[in-house]
């Protein structure tokens, strides 16, 4: 859900398999959480606990060896 209270869920699909980095970035550009994820199927689902984050706007950056994508979310 966006806005999120305690958990955000992410579904990653595509032909890439392997490790990717997920970084949550605050409003001033500082990383506040980093997680390494392993995508081992065509579509993989991941959950992130954001309960301890201060309410505000954040970005979730997913990085693979081939690309990077950033998604904005709001923490209530």
C-alpha positions in Angstrom: 0.0 0.0 0.0 1.1 3.6 -0.6 1.0 5.3 1.8 2.5 2.6 4.0 2.2 2.3 7.8 4.5 -0.7 8.6 5.2 -2.9 5.6 5.7 -2.2 1.9 5.4 -5.1 -0.6 7.3 -5.2 -3.9 6.9 -7.6 -6.8 9.8 -7.8 -9.2 9.3 -9.5 -12.6 11.4 -10.0 -15.7 14.1 -12.1 -17.2 16.8 -11.0 -14.7 17.7 -13.7 -12.1 20.2 -13.2 -9.3 21.1 -10.8 -6.6 19.8 -7.2 -6.5 20.2 -4.4 -4.0 17.2 -2.6 -2.4 18.0 0.7 -0.8 15.5 3.0 1.0 16.5 6.6 0.7 15.1 9.5 2.8 14.1 13.0 1.7 17.6 14.4 1.9 19.2 11.5 -0.1 20.6 9.5 2.7 20.3 5.7 2.6 18.3 4.5 5.7 18.1 0.8 4.9 19.9 -1.6 2.5 18.9 -5.1 1.8 20.3 -7.7 -0.7 17.6 -9.7 -2.4 17.7 -12.8 -4.5 15.4 -13.0 -7.4 15.2 -16.7 -8.4 12.0 -16.9 -10.4 10.3 -14.9 -13.2 8.3 -13.0 -10.6 9.5 -12.6 -7.0 7.8 -10.9 -4.1 9.5 -9.1 -1.3 8.3 -7.3 1.9 10.1 -4.4 3.7 9.5 -3.5 7.3 9.2 0.3 7.4 7.5 0.6 10.8 10.5 2.4 12.4 10.9 5.0 9.7 9.8 8.6 10.4 6.7 9.6 8.4 7.5 11.2 5.1 8.4 10.6 1.5 11.0 7.9 0.7 12.5 6.3 -2.4 13.2 2.6 -2.8 16.1 2.1 -5.3 16.5 -1.4 -6.8 19.8 -2.0 -8.4 21.1 -5.0 -10.5 24.3 -5.3 -12.5 22.2 -4.3 -15.5 19.8 -1.5 -14.4 18.6 0.7 -11.6 15.0 1.6 -10.8 13.6 4.0 -8.2 10.1 4.0 -6.7 8.7 6.6 -4.4 6.5 5.8 -1.4 5.0 7.6 1.5 5.4 6.4 5.1 2.5 7.4 7.3 
